[in-house]
Amino acid sequence: MLLPNKHTKLSESVLGLGARLLDSLVIPKTVDELVAQVRGTHSSGLYPEKHSFDNVVLALGFLYSLGVIKIDAYGRICRATH
């Protein structure tokens, strides 16, 4: 689900996943590192929702279109500085 509604929690939506990814981008990371982190938080029980690789890419595309993240010279995802 892209957006939360009365049947979908924020943490299950791509919008919530984008917020979680943005929060974890304190240092630049590759897409593989972000996917591994999302899967790690699911297996630890911190976030019970399971997101696929496609959802992570969709959330990154959403954040990129907002101008919140960028890709550095090494191909890592990092926060955009304005």
RODO-2510 file (C-alpha; in nm, 4 decimals, decimal comma):
residues 82
     n   res          X          Y          Z
     1     m     0,0000     0,0000     0,0000
     2     l     0,1355     0,3395    -0,0896
     3     l    -0,0443     0,5519     0,1672
     4     p    -0,1909     0,4654     0,5059
     5     n    -0,5674     0,4468     0,5402
     6     k    -0,8140     0,3017     0,7881
     7     h    -0,7097    -0,0529     0,6942
     8     t    -0,3367     0,0052     0,6446
     9     k    -0,1073     0,1222     0,9239
    10     l     0,1557     0,3869     0,8537
    11     s     0,4344     0,1359     0,9162
    12     e     0,2883    -0,0933     0,6480
    13     s     0,2773     0,1813     0,3840
    14     v     0,5493     0,2951     0,1451
    15     l     0,5227     0,6419     0,3014
    16     g     0,6092     0,4978     0,6434
    17     l     0,8892     0,2901     0,4939
    18     g     1,0309     0,6053     0,3333
    19     a     1,0354     0,7770     0,6703
    20     r     1,2144     0,4772     0,8207
    21     l     1,4720     0,4764     0,5393
    22     l     1,5305     0,8497     0,5690
    23     d     1,5839     0,8122     0,9423
    24     s     1,8496     0,5471     0,8825
    25     l     2,0473     0,7571     0,6325
    26     v     2,2758     0,9178     0,8877
    27     i     2,5648     0,7931     0,6759
    28     p     2,5442     0,7129     0,3019
    29     k     2,4371     0,3561     0,2268
    30     t     2,3900     0,1385    -0,0779
    31     v     2,0513     0,0027    -0,1778
    32     d     2,1631    -0,3448    -0,0663
    33     e     2,2550    -0,2123     0,2778
    34     l     1,9155    -0,0448     0,3124
    35     v     1,7314    -0,3620     0,2082
    36     a     1,9372    -0,5671     0,4549
    37     q     1,8592    -0,3164     0,7284
    38     v     1,4854    -0,3315     0,6565
    39     r     1,4955    -0,7114     0,6645
    40     g     1,7016    -0,7031     0,9837
    41     t     1,4546    -0,4819     1,1668
    42     h     1,1737    -0,7138     1,0581
    43     s     1,3484    -1,0239     1,1894
    44     s     1,4361    -0,8517     1,5175
    45     g     1,0708    -0,7674     1,5797
    46     l     1,1361    -0,3930     1,5985
    47     y     0,9131    -0,3365     1,2958
    48     p     0,6770    -0,6311     1,2444
    49     e     0,5822    -0,5306     0,8896
    50     k     0,7646    -0,7107     0,6109
    51     h     0,8604    -0,4995     0,3092
    52     s     0,9900    -0,6359    -0,0191
    53     f     1,2813    -0,5134    -0,2281
    54     d     1,0278    -0,3506    -0,4624
    55     n     0,8772    -0,1506    -0,1761
    56     v     1,2216    -0,0264    -0,0722
    57     v     1,2962     0,0860    -0,4279
    58     l     0,9534     0,2494    -0,4523
    59     a     1,0121     0,4351    -0,1253
    60     l     1,3567     0,5484    -0,2447
    61     g     1,2049     0,6721    -0,5705
    62     f     0,9455     0,8629    -0,3713
    63     l     1,2112     1,0248    -0,1513
    64     y     1,4249     1,1077    -0,4561
    65     s     1,1322     1,2725    -0,6338
    66     l     1,0775     1,4900    -0,3268
    67     g     1,4439     1,5932    -0,3363
    68     v     1,5124     1,4570     0,0104
    69     i     1,7792     1,2064    -0,0942
    70     k     2,0454     1,1996    -0,3629
    71     i     2,3029     0,9596    -0,5040
    72     d     2,6667     1,0408    -0,4366
    73     a     2,9638     0,9798    -0,6671
    74     y     3,0088     0,6268    -0,5276
    75     g     2,6482     0,5236    -0,5985
    76     r     2,5379     0,5394    -0,2359
    77     i     2,2116     0,6939    -0,1175
    78     c     2,2505     0,9944     0,1119
    79     r     2,0423     1,2794     0,2437
    80     a     2,0258     1,5837     0,0207
    81     t     2,1582     1,9011     0,1749
    82     h     1,9715     2,2173     0,0887
***
